[in-house]
């Protein structure tokens, strides 16, 4: 069985009275693209910096390619320069007094590689990153996107097995960010480097990752492929954090189905049939459904609710609707333009198979059967 490239075990980092990373354990396989995703201050950058050797953990162990590079129990700490990882930061961190060529060559010179070898490696990566006409320019003479390409080239020139990226695209405009996402995915596919990437942008995470680790207050809530994170979130935090517009949440109590055994969620206003079975009646739960799974139907029926259109937000091929029923306001994401208007009465259909059910006390997802 092939060993994981990166192994993190019981990793903890404490800053004064603040626990930034709380007993985190995970492993990353060869060629995997893991994204650490979470809100600002959740600990994702601290985890990345500890793997890189830029932050000393309080407790735990980190192994790269089977080699222990940090262990609190064994008193091991391998400096960042000896970890053979590539780094790219949000700020690019280019030397302002160096040209593109000199910036890219800097790490190779530190390793005291021969000048002809440095020249060849740098020119090869400049060609690969399409920077040929910029090799004699200084960072301040380039756009943000060009500077980011130089930062990526500097990381890739030494051909590391592990790439670590900390919000590398957050300073770019929306169109350039989209282009660079595609560029990084191509780089990852071509180099085969194991990649750890930090972002707070869930769209970035869902479009780039092979696996996502959702982090909240220093704890990993769930690690899974993007589709699993979206469709089967482990708990309410993951469900609510992932998705735009946000998932619709409905509080209620469970009610057993008399005929088909499928459980319903009932509150004082309505009852919704779900696909869940064998959950005791009377349990306090939170039902949840994604905005794109709610549709507008012409008449009443199973799992339909009457509502009044509050707002209509068209966005190209999509339309976001906000519809109120009693104390609830539902978000709908329709893949079409609509002719509705505020104040209009509609019927919403919430398919039982698309309703997730979470225990209200633990906030964990309940099984379908």
ABEGO torsion letter per residue (X at the ends): XBBBABBBBGBBBBBEABBABBGBBBBBBBGBBBBBBEBBGAGAAAAAAAAAGABBBABEBBBBGGBBABBAAAGBBBBAAAAGBBBBBAAGGBBAABBAAAAAAAAAAAAGBBAAAAAAAAAAAAAAAGAAAAAABBAAABBAAAAAAAAAAAAAAAGBABBBBBGAAAABBAAAAAAAAAAAAAAAAAAGBBBBBBBABAAAAAAABABBBBBBGGBBABBBBAAAAAABBABAAAAAABEOBBBBBBBEBBBBBAAAGBBBBBBAABBBBBABBGBBBGBBBBBBBBAAABBBBABBEBGBBBBBBABBBBBEABBBBBBBBEABBBBBBBBBBBABBBGBBBBBBBBAAABBBBBAAAGBBBBAX
